[in-house]
Amino acid sequence: FFFFFFFQAEDGIRDFCLSRGLGDVYKRQPQSSNTRLKHRELILVVSSCIITNLARPRLYSNRLNGFDTRYASLYPNSCVWLLLMEKTSLLKEPDLLDQVHLFFDNAAEKTAISKEYLDYIKKSSSVLTFKLPLQRDNGEFEILEAYRVHHSTHSMPCKGGLRLSADLSARTAEALALIASVKMGLCDIPFGGSFGGVRCDPKKYTPNELEKIIRRYTLELAQRGFIGPAIDVPEPDLHVTTAMMSWVKDTYQILYGNQNINAAAVCTGKAPSQGGIEGCDGLWGKGVGHGVEAFLSLPCFSDRYDIKPGLNGKTSIFLGYGKVAYWTARHFADAGCKILGLITSTSAIYDEAGLDFESVSKYYIEHGTFKGYNGGKNTYEGDNMSEVLYKPCDILVQASVEGNININNVDKLRTKIVVEAICGATTYFAQKMLDSKGVAVIPDLILNVGWTVSSYFEWLKNIEHVKLGRLVKGWEKSNKESILSLMGRKPEKAADVEGGSEEDIVDAALVDVLKQTIKEVGQFAQEKGVSYRTAGYIIGLQRIYSIHKEAGFLI
């Protein structure tokens, strides 16, 4: 009776848009919305009781391995909810902020830092929510909601993304600001963490309207003392371009340029003519590529997951194919890694023999879709696109939006390595399940450092008022020519003796930071027997704590 009751309930939960619960009797009766809601709640409660009493963890031990019981504070009957989430896509995991807090807590309890200090580090320093008035080109008046979060001021200025998205919220900004803080601590970059943006769909606005939004956003932050070269330095994130960051710089410079000679350092990711770094547009994606290659070169990584070193000969699939994914895929292709599949929001393409990276990328850039490429062979649209995600590969790169690897699809993945090219790529419970399956997760905390390194050097360039390498470029060239002369040789081409460009300098710094960070994280994870994400959080938290303690911030 109980098992019959359970499966009827489960069917009711899975298909409650068609069925009203236990048995067909509800299907034949019209129901009000309130009645339907009560039935759904009854189904969940009854199912929870049955699972709790009849399906103890012995039956589901493989699915609950590593489950964090502290999640019960967010949802009652945690084990039951986890099982229900696995059974149906209608039940949701916690939002991004709660998940980041779970990752934080999981690492925090493995440190020797007191709970009081950890609570102080965990909470955002300041959360600003405000309204942006916008008069559109057609004369209509609109109010947009905007945010800026300063998570940690352990080092100043704060540093973090500026996003334009219809899905942005204050809680999402808090989550991404916390990740930024820990990332700065982990990579030993002297910034605090911040994040913000405007809640809007940029595709619905004209270039003129977008300029109004960005300039007004900058003005509002400036009026509240929330932006400045020594306060908070935004960098571009989702749907924000170099032109937009140049508008931020120009607006701030109009306001304070006559009082602050360093006003151009108010933001990074600007056009080179506005103080940006030449040739660094793809550094985020390049950083992901360098980072994956550095992990694969670690003996402890290869031994832990039984994976051969290097990218050469590996296969990969990309979930998302924007700028970050493009530069990561280019790095993979150059290193000898086959690109089997590419998935976007509108189309996907897959070829078991490997895609021609240059050809398929050129087609996508020109048409904005894979539809029609190679006569439509191996292309997917609509619901069929998910088939590409579940194809076997060595490396799955998540470069789309937060939470796209979650408890509803993680069991179907057939990959050895999950690469988080964007922040919040994998949910908390999906990470737990991947860990239990022996799948390596290379976290956002480490791989997203590419743009941070570039931003740091751009900020330094604007503070110092000189191009990177300009003071020593002539000396380097003369020195190289002298060495070649002593060897009785001449340079084959002029570029052989030229000093490094800004792109060369930043790229070299990026590789150096990544190698040092990844080596440290790899050794720590091996010694403590924790995931790479947990190791990264612990190292980052300990550095932030040391700064707080030695500065005497806390009493």
Secondary structure by P-SEA (a helix, b strand, c coil): caaaaaaaaaaaaaccccccccccccccccccaaaaaaaaaaaaaaaaaaaaccccccccccccccccccccccccaaaaaaaaaaaccccccccaaaaaaaaaaaaaaaccccaaaaaaaacccbbbbbbbbbbccccbbbbbbbbccccccccccbbbbbbbcccccaaaaaaaaaaaaaaaaaacccbbbbccccccccccccaaaaaaaaaaaaaaaaaacccccccbbbbbcccccaaaaaaaaaaaaaaccccccccccccccccccccccccccaaaaaaaaaaaaaaaacaaaaaaacccccccccccccccccaaaaaaaaaaaaacccccccccccbbbbbccccaaaaaaaaaaaccccccccccccccccccccccccccccbbbbccccccccccccccccccbbbccccccccaaaaaaaaaacccccccccccaaaaaaaaaaaaaaaaccccccccaaaaaaaaaaaaaaaccccccccccccccaaaaaaaaaaaaaaaaaaaaaaaaaaacccaaaaaaaaaaaaaaaaaaaacccc
